[in-house]
């Protein structure tokens, strides 16, 4: 069965969700449960099932060895349908029949559990009525277990002993689900119990092989480049260049190699010599133009042949030619052609600035971050709370510290530190290969504090912060502690602003550009950008020549309107 990668919006667009799409509990249904529910609706429609029976649920999971998908259906239906709906009991009966419970199975109702003396501390809590009945029964079973052993503060070993009779971590997860609702913010739940679940769970198989990248049709393989070219690229990557020669950044070398591979393919297809020449460059540009003109999808029109792309390609060829020691006259000609192409860049609106025009201003962007942070506190499910928290911090952090995606997989204690009063960053940027160091603005402190706590009560802030700095976990983690993908910041920005996180770099340039030349310098420093052409471009676009102090004071000025 192929893995379903569709976003929530696409899944919910299916007609069978018409009556449930606006249900109050839909926001609490996780994506995995939603996918399973979607598959079941499709399964039922194909078989003409209107009111599913136990046999129908069992047929849906006939090929499964576990009750995992039935559990997902139970969770989704519990959140979408009111108590007493028959189908909720039907799916439970199917779960029991799929994997019969042990003789110690607890069949007590919620009211019977409310009268259990061990549950007396929880019975009057508002959340007691919303804990799934199975999870409440597991909690009662755990309290019986701890009372019999005189356990007051359970350790990881105690949790594991509670499930010693089973190989699955399901019982611990059910216990965690109950305690998440009854004791939100308790470290025994989010730290100790989470560690027990991790120990009980089977080892992760790691990242699968994935889909192999399609074979490039417009480039030769890197091994097919001329030997002298490959040797020079290798020396560049090692930094083994003459003392007076600046070593290009790794990203520049990668771009250079991609351009050379495409250049060689064009020359070979034309039956010409593989050498950097005026005719070769003309042939190369003509090939790119022809390929762009042949595209049928308007979305990709001029893709690969926009003025900025043509300019970059010629610049890379010229840079590589200079490192090869080609004829100075040829290099002069390439430089002149490069200058002409640079002038053409100003004749079109760069793609990122077309997107920037549609991006909300700093005030609206910051309002999104604060809204997400507030929603993360109120969300009933831990998974939803952590997702909203990650999104809030990413929007806030990338607004004031616009990192490249390669620099965004941050670790506590290495990239983000705490000096006793403020959070600080110490990041070696990928492009410039030099550190970005300094204190973060104070408005980021509530966001980073919340990220340290990950849903725990604020009284645990100091302890959890010390632990994070000592152990060095990732800033952005899923509910099970795994680091989120490098592309996650762009996913977040695309969700809320319809463009990737890279646009935040342009936003900082634009907002600080309004503060004059010093603002541009501060923006360039924040974005780890040293290109003087970038500086002159944004200074030319700046609205006013107001003189302000640099650094944090400039951020204060920009945020006055947002936070005042």
Secondary structure, 3 states (H helix, E strand, C coil): CCCCCCCHHHHHCCHHHCCCCCCHHHHHCCHHHHHHHHHHHHHHHHCCCCCCCHHHHHHHCCCCCCCHHHHHHHHHHHHHCCCCCHHHHHHHHHHHHHCCCCCCCCCCCHHHHHCCHHHCCCCCCHHHHHCCHHHHHHHHHHHHHHHHHCCCCCCHHHHHHHCCCCCCCHHHHHHHHHHHHHCCCCHHHHHHHHHHHHHHCCCCCCCCCCCCCCCCCCCCCHHHCCHHHHHHHHHHHHCCCCCCCCCCCHHHHHHHHHHHHHHHHHHHHCCCCCCCCHHHHHHHHHHHHHHHHCCCCHHHCCCCCCHHHHHHHHHHHHHHHHHHCCCHHHHHHHHHHHHHHHHHHCCCCCHHHHHHHHCCCHHHHHHHHHHHHHHHHHCCCHHHHHHHHHHHHHHHHHHHCCCCHHHCCCEECCCEEECCCCEEEEEECCCCCCEEEEECCHHHHHHHHHHHHCCCCHHHHHHHHHHHHHHCCECCECCCCCECCCCHHHHHHHHHHCCCCCHHHHHHHHHHHCCCHHHHHHHHHHCCCCCHHHHHHHHHHCCCCCCCCCCHHHHHHHHHHHHC
